[in-house]
Amino acid sequence: MPSKTQFIDSPQTKHLSQEHKALLGKHLHFYTHLEQGKVELNNDKRKHFHAVALGVSQPQTEDEKAYRAYQLAIKTHNVVSTSDHSKDPSQSIFESLKQKLNEELLQIEQRQDISEDEKAAMLINRFSVVCAAVAIQPLPFADILILTPIQILMAERIASVRGMNISETEAKEILIEVGKVIGLGLLAQQAAIGLYKTILPGLGGFMSIPLVYGLTYGIGNVLDYNYTQLRKGKKASPEDLIRIFKSAKAEGKKEGQKHKDEVKKISDDL
């Protein structure tokens, strides 16, 4: 990975405004030390910047917005920069999808003209579309190797929109825990999708669109509700999570029908 200063002018940060790049170019070292607590937090401005950098407060000043944008770019770059040891088709599809999601997700997350709720809804839709695109790929069981990592990324990015800075490992743990609560065996369901496509090649994949869209849409909404409760210092009840998942999954299946053309286009581009 390039140095921090080189990264500011890399393709991964092309979405950043010139103002933010200028601030990062001048103050990135200081920003990083503030995040790490190496600079004395002796006033409210520094304390708030530190909280933003840790993901527990929303950015307000241009300095905070610039550094948050930089953090998101770093996080996305780390996720999409997977090693090229494997040349199997599922790995190639996975990397291609991550690249496609990169700029799009950052643009949603950094918009100032829409609310957190709208950002979360847009992210859930995008991940649902992408997962459905995977489902119609002619790779019977590769879904297992692709869908779960994408849903882990979804857990991470929804958390970011909700002001929670979590790692990929934490996102995976949250996804697994939520799956247990709502009685959803993620691996088993995705294996079933692969088997479904094997039995009904071509047609099976096409018919998987609303199924996978609805599944991802339901998971996304459960994750989002869980995060909003955590921010309030509350713990979502299993009953609420189950109710939200069932309702959102049913809604997602209907919504998935509306996105079939978009799903097929993304799948064709992979």
Secondary structure as GFF3:
##gff-version 3
##sequence-region A 1 270
A	DSSP	alpha_helix	4	8	.	.	.	ID=ss1
A	DSSP	three_ten_helix	11	13	.	.	.	ID=ss2
A	DSSP	alpha_helix	18	36	.	.	.	ID=ss3
A	DSSP	alpha_helix	44	53	.	.	.	ID=ss4
A	DSSP	alpha_helix	62	80	.	.	.	ID=ss5
A	DSSP	alpha_helix	89	109	.	.	.	ID=ss6
A	DSSP	alpha_helix	116	135	.	.	.	ID=ss7
A	DSSP	alpha_helix	143	161	.	.	.	ID=ss8
A	DSSP	alpha_helix	168	181	.	.	.	ID=ss9
A	DSSP	alpha_helix	186	199	.	.	.	ID=ss10
A	DSSP	alpha_helix	203	231	.	.	.	ID=ss11
A	DSSP	alpha_helix	238	258	.	.	.	ID=ss12
A	DSSP	alpha_helix	260	269	.	.	.	ID=ss13
###
